Amino acid sequence: MTPAWIVATALFVGAILFVFWTNRTRGTDYTVCPLQLAFGLPCPLCGGTTATFRLVLGDFAGAWRSNPLVATAIPLVLAWTVLWLGFGIKVETTLPSPAVATSILLLLALNWAFVLAG
């Protein structure tokens, strides 16, 4: 794991905690989505901050309702990081790069349809 990965993770966690604290203490519903702020249209990851909050609080069903992709990805990335840092097990895919890119785009499109429908 590179130092840049560790710094990026720490900054992400810090930003999530700051937004969580701001929304809780001031009763706001702050969003960090530039697409939502500019056009009022939610992006495929909208609801991700809320899903993260709900995961931290143990509300897995609420996290899934907020954003299923984020609610699934965060525990998977956390498990992957623990395996890599804690046990030295590096989990990698054997799929070719085009298949991985296609899968990611398909998941984003399905998740965006879910977010727009909600």
SESE-231332 format. One record per residue (C-alpha): residue in one letter; x, y, z. Coordinates in steps of 0.5 Angstrom, whole numbers, padded with zeros to 4 digits, always signed. Layout:
# residues N
aXYZ;...
END
This chain:
# residues 118
m+0000+0000+0000;t+0003+0007-0002;p+0003+0013+0002;a-0001+0016-0003;w-0007+0011-0001;i-0006+0012+0006;v-0006+0020+0006;a-0012+0019+0001;t-0016+0015+0006;a-0015+0019+0012;l-0017+0025+0008;f-0023+0022+0006;v-0025+0019+0013;g-0024+0026+0015;a-0028+0030+0010;i-0034+0025+0012;l-0033+0026+0019;f-0033+0033+0018;v-0039+0033+0014;f-0043+0028+0019;w-0041+0033+0025;t-0043+0039+0021;n-0050+0036+0019;r-0051+0033+0026;t-0049+0039+0030;r-0052+0045+0026;g-0058+0041+0023;t-0056+0042+0016;d-0057+0037+0010;y-0050+0039+0007;t-0048+0036+0000;v-0041+0035-0003;c-0044+0033-0010;p-0042+0038-0015;l-0047+0035-0020;q-0052+0036-0015;l-0050+0043-0013;a-0050+0046-0020;f-0056+0042-0024;g-0060+0039-0018;l-0059+0032-0021;p-0056+0027-0017;c-0050+0023-0019;p-0049+0016-0019;l-0045+0016-0012;c-0051+0021-0009;g-0053+0019-0002;g-0046+0016-0001;t-0044+0020+0005;t-0051+0018+0008;a-0050+0011+0006;t-0043+0012+0010;f-0046+0015+0016;r-0051+0010+0016;l-0046+0004+0016;v-0042+0007+0021;l-0048+0007+0026;g-0050+0000+0024;d-0056+0002+0020;f-0054-0003+0014;a-0061-0003+0011;g-0061+0005+0011;a-0055+0005+0008;w-0057+0000+0002;r-0063+0005+0001;s-0059+0011+0001;n-0054+0008-0004;p-0053+0001-0006;l-0046+0001-0009;v-0043+0005-0004;a-0046+0001+0002;t-0043-0005-0002;a-0036-0002-0004;i-0034+0001+0003;p-0035-0006+0007;l-0031-0009+0001;v-0026-0004+0001;l-0025-0004+0008;a-0024-0012+0008;w-0019-0011+0002;t-0015-0006+0006;v-0015-0010+0012;l-0013-0017+0009;w-0007-0013+0005;l-0005-0009+0011;g-0006-0013+0017;f-0005-0020+0014;g-0001-0019+0007;i-0006-0022+0003;k-0006-0018-0004;v-0013-0020-0007;e-0013-0018-0015;t-0018-0020-0020;t-0016-0024-0026;l-0021-0021-0031;p-0018-0017-0037;s-0018-0010-0036;p-0024-0008-0041;a-0028-0013-0037;v-0027-0010-0031;a-0028-0003-0034;t-0035-0005-0037;s-0037-0008-0030;i-0035-0002-0027;l-0039+0002-0032;l-0045-0002-0031;l-0045-0002-0024;l-0045+0006-0024;a-0051+0006-0029;l-0055+0001-0025;n-0053+0005-0019;w-0055+0012-0022;a-0062+0009-0024;f-0063+0007-0017;v-0061+0014-0015;l-0065+0017-0020;a-0071+0013-0018;g-0071+0014-0011;
END
